[in-house]
Amino acid sequence: MKKIITILFALTLLVASCGAPPPTKKVPAEFKTGQTNFHKVCSNCHGPDAMSPGNFKAPRLIDEDYLPENFSDDDIRETINKGTDKMPPQKGKFNASEVNQIIKYLRYSQSAAELIPDHAIDIDEEDEI
């Protein structure tokens, strides 16, 4: 009986520690909501801070491939909502405002990584899903 309780306890700890990876970078307050929303769902595949260090199944988003000129805010919005051949749709997990906050956070993170200028992170809050 003691062995069963020990195994159940160990399994409980394992399951409890399997949540989405938390952020590792501090962001200004105006990007915190987007960071929080990103880390609720997206970091499971894209890694903490969207940096996918290689042991995650999705690409890092803080990369030139995902800069606004290569992958627009509308492209991000559509990918989140409709998915791709490699990513399941996330529609229903976020409302329009939360998606916009995620995009704002991603653009800020690209700017902080010196991939885009600061002025490129202005996201229209009125954009719909």
N, C-alpha and C positions, 0 to 999 in steps of 0.2 A: 504494500500500500504506500509506503514511504517513497518507493521508487517511482510510482505512478504520479504522486504529487510533485516530486522533483521534476519529472519530465513535463508535466503540465505547466509548471511554473516557468521552466526554461522556454517552452513554446510560447507562452504568453509574452515573455520578454522579447523574444524574437519577433513576433507579430507587431508588438508595440513599437519596435525600433525600425520597422519597414515603411515608415511614412515617406512623404516627399522630402528630398534633401532641402535643408534650410538654406537661406541666403548666406553668403560669406562676406558680402560687401555692404557697406553702409551707403545709403542714398539720401539725398535731400528729402525733406518732408513731402514735397509735391510729387515725388515719384514712389513713395512708400506704399501707397495703395496698389499701384501696378505691380510692384515687387511682391507684395503679399499675395495678390491674385495669381501671379505667375508661379509662385512657389507652392500654391495649393494643388495645381494640376500639372503644369508644363514642365517643372523641374524634374519630374519623374523620368522624363525621356530626354530633355534638353540639358539636364544637369543644373547644378546650383549656378545662379547668376547667368543662365543661358550660355554657359561656357563649355558644356559637354566635353570633358577632358579625354574622351575616347572610350571610356567604359560604359557610356550611355548609348541608347539605341537611336537617338536622333542627333542631327547636326547642331553644332554651336551656332547660336544666332548672333553673337557678337563677332561678326565676320564680314568681310567685304561682299560675300555672296548675298547678304541680307541687308545691305545698305539701301537707302530709299531709292536710289537710281536703278538698282538691280531688283529690288523686291519692295514694292510700294506698301504704304499703310493699308491700302485696299487689298493688296495681295495677302498681307498678314491676316487681316480681318476675314477674308474669304477662306484662307487655310484653317484658321481656328474654327470657323463655323461649318465648313463643308468637308474639311480633311483633304487628304491627297491619297495617292496609291500607297503611300508608306505611313500615313498618319490618320487615325480615326477622327471623325468630326467631334468637335468639343461643344457644339451648339447645345444650349441648355445648361451648360456648366457655368456660363458667364452671361451677364446681360450686356447690352450695347455699351454702357458706361464702363463696365469692368474690362471689356475688350479694348476700349480706347485707352484706359489706364495702363493696360499691359503694353500696348503699342508705345505709349509715351515712355514707359519704363525701359523698354527695349531700345528706343531711340536715345534716351539719356545714357544708357549703358554703352551704346556704340560711341556716343560723344565722349564719355569718360575714358573710353579706350582710345580716344583720338582718331576714330575712324570717320566721324562726321562732325561738322561744325555745330555749335550749340543752337543756332537758330533753326536747325532742321528738326527739332523735337516738338514743334507746335502742332498738336493734334486737335482736330475739330471735335469737340464734345458732342456735337449734334449728329455725327455720323451714325447711321443705323446698322443693325446687324443684317 
